Amino acid sequence: MRLTITQAEHDDLRRAQALLGHAEPSGDPALVYARAMKHYLAHLEKQRLGVKPGAAVKAPATGRGIPRRLRRLVRERDGGRCAFVSADGHRCQETARLEIDHVTPLARGGRTEAGNLRVLCRAHNQFEAERVLGRDDVRRRREIAQRERARATAAAGASAARSRTRDAAQQERYEDIRAGLSGLGYRDADARHGAALADAMPGASLEACMKAALTELTRSLVLRGRQRARCTA
């Protein structure tokens, strides 16, 4: 393998060689690379697939979300490559851009469990979806998902625009409220939402804005809890 690296990357390599002085006295870059890649792959697998599952992986029988442990189990079971097999018995060799697919779609009563999941590359996932659900239905679902992503992007852009229009004092108060909510354990998205309420209270004190944010976030949590209770009843 030959590659070109920047001066900063070269400095990182030298630091790694120094730290590995006892384990790899030769400082061979190939050995440093092999060790680095092994650790980086472990990090990526944990980030994308979660920790290795134990004997049993509990997952919701219905619902579109697939726990990372279950994703890892299915990916390892299928050997980390597309599980599609053609009519003549040839299995797809693709190992990149893999997706977890429901063999029996959720729209047809399929369940989110290992026996109903498989690894497919993007092309074969699309092919199977059109074969089972029909091309028109798949196109309609894709258009709905695109509209939802567009709305989310527009909402994020509007929030960023509001941030840019704040003056220095407003921005300082916004950051103080966001930091306070984060310190209380709220997720960053909720903390930002609560802090943004101060934009509609220009003359209010910091304490009043914080109280309004806590009231709104608490109300949202209660509503979500009631919705979950109805779903599980």
Phi, psi and omega in degrees: 000134174237137179208158178253131181237158179280172178296321179296319179293324177295320177297320178297320178299315180297321178295318179296319178298321180293318181291334180264017185305323181279318182286324180229078184303331183289335182068019182304121180304328179296321179289322177297316178300315182298317179294316181298317181295321179299315180290322181292321177297320177298321178295315181296318181296319178294320181292316184273325189243352182082180179288162181296133181289155176275210183292327183228141177239115180275136179213152176297134182292333178234164181110152185278334181292137179240117180304147183298326179296320179291322176301317181295317180301314182293319180296317179291322178299321182272008174074018177069025176213165184304134183266006182292133178239126182286173182298332180269011175089008181272127179267139179298141183261002186294134179238359181249156178052049180275149180227151176269125185243142172278121179301306170263114186302154177301325180295342179253018178092010180294156183246153179271083179213159188306321182293342180250014180240151178207162178265128176227148171287166185300319182295315181285332174297316178296317180299313181294321179298316180291327179292318185276314186265340184099144185297320181295319180294318179296319179296320179296317179296321179295319179295322178296316179296321179295320178295320179296319177295322179295319178296318180295320179295319179296320179296319178295321178294321178296320178296318179295322179296320178297322179297321182291333182275354177289143173279179186299318182293317179297318181295322179296317179295319177303312182294324178296316180292317179299316179296321179296319179292321177297321178295335177276359175101005179284147176297156184301319180297318179292321180297319178294320179298315179295320180292328181293340178298335180295339179297331180270004181231061187298330183262001184277157178284166178300320180296319180294320179294319179296319179296318179296321179296316180295321178298315181295315182292323177295319178298319179297319179296319179296317180297318178296322178296320178294321179296317178296323179296320178294324181292327184267353181289000000 
